[in-house]
Amino acid sequence: MKARRGIAKERPESEDSVTTRNEALWRKIFFNWLITDPCLLIDEHKEDAKHLKNYQVQNQEGLKYVFFCGGRFKTIKQKPINVLTGVLLVAPAVLFWIFDAKWLCDHISPSLVVIFTYIWFLSFSYFVNASTSDPGTLPRNVHLPYKIDDESTKAPEEYFSTVSLPYKDEHTPVTVRYCSTCHIWRPPRTSHCSVCNSCIAALDHHCIFLNNCVGQRNHSVFLWFLLSTVTCCILLAILSFVQIFHYLMVSNSEIKTFRESITKHPVAFLLAIYSLLGLVYPWMLLLCHLFLTSFNVTTREYLSNYQTRGTVYSLFTSFNPNSTIKSLYLNWLGKPNGVSLIPMRDSYTRGDMRFEKVNPLQSFTV
């Protein structure tokens, strides 16, 4: 009896401890794995570097990255316009599958529904990839003076210089500059994004609809996202108009007028208008990037050269292969995405300068 009483007295304490451990486990899973803001990291052992991954460490000032699913996806802390973009992609597809897909299967062909579904999944997968992947972020604090702990440390004189690399005649020179924010020498075609506060390889632009930069590692994905989205809008408009004007194609239809048709198929009419309105901006953007990629020029390079050289000459750079077919192939199919230069899912090593806070060098301080 005494042993039983002793066990009965210990049971509430053990249950409380188990509950506490479970709560701590769920908090770690949700805040340290599912959604991770390195600035608000919840980890009782944060001081122990053995339990941290690279994506959980963000000691530099001004970085806005938020990671999901253990560092597999990321975005920045801005207005969630990318979420709105995703909703605008998903909503018409759901309405189509619920209200119009069965009618098309019964009256036209099931293959049309399959084709639309396939193109839509391509568009959505490209959207997720372009908005959550690494655009080509370069590591920080790679090129530093030997002594960085002294507040009076000055940058070497060559850090003030703009290095011009060899280039063909009559083209914009290829320059290499030092980034005083990231403390690296930027490779050619690399620019610093003021929104992400990071240097991005082959930066094209920062897309507010993706809430991510478009650079070396997701530029081709962005192009295919535009193409698949435009194709999906056109196909949805055609299928919707076929359903609305089907009464004109058959002789024994119960519907006799356009008003009766849109009354019977209101969702098809809504999707037709929605797809035509949604086609305008992606179509214009696709034409713009088709034009730029035909010269192998990024948006940033074109705008930068336009201010100094004019409209025509801004398209001709040292990276232009002087062949439209080669340029389109390089940008749409032949450009390798490469590997991420910052492996976020690797274990963090204490003292790794890529993740440490380094004050601006005195020579660059205004």
Number of C-alpha atoms within 10 A of each C-alpha: 6 7 8 8 9 10 11 11 11 10 11 11 11 11 11 11 12 12 12 12 12 12 12 15 12 13 15 18 16 15 20 26 19 16 19 24 21 20 16 10 16 18 16 10 10 13 10 11 15 12 13 20 18 20 27 28 19 19 14 17 13 13 16 18 19 18 23 19 15 19 21 15 18 21 21 19 14 14 11 14 14 21 14 13 15 15 11 13 19 14 11 19 19 12 15 20 14 12 14 20 21 15 16 18 14 9 10 15 13 14 11 16 20 13 12 21 17 12 17 22 16 16 24 17 14 21 24 16 18 27 27 21 18 26 25 26 23 22 19 23 21 13 13 16 14 7 10 15 10 8 11 11 15 17 17 12 8 10 19 14 11 12 15 12 10 10 14 11 9 10 15 18 15 18 16 17 19 18 20 19 20 22 22 19 20 19 17 14 20 22 21 18 15 10 17 21 15 22 25 28 21 23 26 22 18 19 15 16 16 23 24 25 30 28 27 23 25 24 24 22 24 23 21 19 23 23 18 21 26 24 18 25 26 17 19 25 21 15 21 24 16 17 20 24 15 16 18 14 9 9 9 9 10 10 17 12 12 13 11 14 19 17 14 13 17 14 19 25 18 15 24 25 15 16 20 15 11 18 18 12 12 17 17 13 15 19 14 12 19 17 15 19 24 21 23 27 25 22 16 16 22 21 15 13 19 15 10 10 13 13 13 10 15 19 25 20 23 18 16 17 15 14 12 15 12 17 22 19 15 17 24 17 12 12 15 12 15 10 10 15 11 17 14 19 14 12 15 20 13 14 9 10 14 19 21 16 13 19 15 18 20 13 15 13 9 5
